[in-house]
Amino acid sequence: MRIPLPRPRSLAGQLFAMQAVLLTVVVAGYALATYFSHRSEAEEAAGRQATSVARSVADSPSVREAIRSSDPSARLQPYAVAVVRDTDVDFVTIMDPRGIRWTHPDPAQIGLPFQGHTGPALQGRTFTETYTGTLGPSVRAVTPVLDGDRIVGLVSAGIRVEEIGRRVQEQLAALLAVAAGALGLGAIGTYVINARLRRHTHGMNATELSHMHDYHQAALHAVREGLLMLDGQYRVALINDGGRELLGVDQEEDVVGRSVTELGLPAPLTGALLASEPRVDEVHLTADRVLVVNTSPVTGGQRRGSVVTLRDVTELQSLMGELDSERGFTQALRSQAHEAANRLHTVVSLIELGRAEEAVEFATAELELAQALTDQVVAAVSEPVLAALLLGKTAQANERGVELVVSPDSRLDDGLLPEALPSRDLVTILGNLIDNAVDAAQGGVRPRVTVTALTELTEEGGSELVLRVGDTGPGVHPDRAEELFRLGYTTKPSGPGGRGLGLALVRQAVSRHGGTLAVTSGEDGGAVFDVRIPLRETAGTVVNGAGGAG
């Protein structure tokens, strides 16, 4: 049988026990120190009181007069009893210089020798001492009675040590009552504080909190997705390595405690982080990434901040773009296959009718048309990726009733583009521009999209890639030219996958390579998108186009 081990106290419970013990020790120590201090002070006070009473009695003229009488005890005993009653001392003993008592609280002790020291008093000095006499231990003072310069008697006044202890005990009882009250209040306050701490720590002990911190740190750095926590004032409370990478924050830069407005993020993304309402799967662009942002507020009776998760979908978005292109190619091939079947049936029918020459002429004309289109594109743009893209987009545009042509100015040889400019980015840029141009031109009179791809020399002596796409659509209003590239902006109805992302991705890709993107009005009234990307020339590079040598 397994014996269950007691669970360690929670952190709040441990702190409460430690604080209660500490408070008890402090109060008890203070009480003991106060007791001994008060006892010492009480003995000193008793000595001062006894000295004062003894001197007052010794200086009394009636005492000196009684001493000169024939029976001093008869007159001094009632006087001494009255002084004891009025001055709160335990005894007043008046004696002759030899120490024989004239007075005593116990009349049977009158005439007997005084128990104690009298030597200093016989020398004319007043002194105090603690001595055990007939009444027990007492603090007493002894002083001479002077008649002129002659010592005619001695006076001793004292307070029993037992009485001093009783006084101290009364003071100590009051002190203990106050200390108990302070201990009770301290315990209640400590309990309240630790109850609050227990709520904050969820009843966990120090070991559990330490383990949770270790797991928290390990998980924080292991998660590839970005995690950002903001406090109630929208300052960074926590950010993991993935969040720093996705937001472009230096791994060595200390951003904790800084406002999100100081991170240099794009305005739409900053606005999403500052929003009070939750955001679910919002797509935002940074300088070189496409991020899906989710925000969730942290509440506990009031807003305490928000938790932000960031997911990088740059590669996914690029693959989706390629998938859309492939889907378009597939649809174009299906349509072309249908058209080819129709033409093949026409050829077969002509042969069956005995018109072989006309069948050969019809088939040859179709082949020459297809080959002419391929030759035109390849002659202008021999870069294989762009050539394949243009051929596919030409077929797609044709299916939608739009003529896509490559301008005679185009000239882009194979191997001209550097490795720093990946073909995927070219597909993103040119593919999205052509798709938007076809959408804009479709439905118009003689719809046409013109594509230009070439390299030109710059004024600084370098070279740049120029991609220009024009259409015969309605064009773009100059006031909306900049807004056109904002994420989410579109003039078309929203589809299942959302709208307004294509041109934003184009701008992101162009900016990533240090290029420029502009839109102007074309000669046919449509829009012309002009992309210019600087190229790093390598040995053997030949710059073709309007400004270079062919």
Buried (B, 14 or more C-beta within 10 A) or exposed (E): EEEEEEEEBBBBBBBBEEBBEEBBEBBEEEBEEBBEEBBEEBBEBBBEBBBBBBBBBBEBEEBBEBBEEEEBBEBBBEBBBEBBEEBEBBBBBBBBBEBBBBBBBEEEBBEBEBBBBBEBBBEEEBBBBBBEBBBEBBBBBBBBBBEEEEBBBBBBBBBBBEBBBEBBBEBBEEBBEEBEEBBEEBBEEBBEBBEEBBEEBEBBBBEBBEEEEEEEEEEBEEBEBBBBBBBEEBBBBBBBBBBBBBBEBEEEEEBEEEBBBEBEBBEBBBBBBBBEEEBEEBBBBBEEBBBBBBBEBBEEEEEEBBBBBBBBBBEEBBEEBBEBBEEBBEBBEEBBEEEEEEBEEBBEEBEEEEEEEBBEEBBEEBEEEEEEBEEBBBEBBBBEBBBBBBBBBBBBBBBBEBBBBBBEBBBBBEEBBEEEBBBBBBBBBBBBBBBBBBBBBBEBEEBBBBBBBBBBBEEEEEBBBBBBBBBBBBBBEEEEBEEBBBBBBBEEEEEEEEEBBBBBBBBBBBBBBEBEBEBBBBEBEBBBBBBBBBBEBEEEBEBBBEBBEE
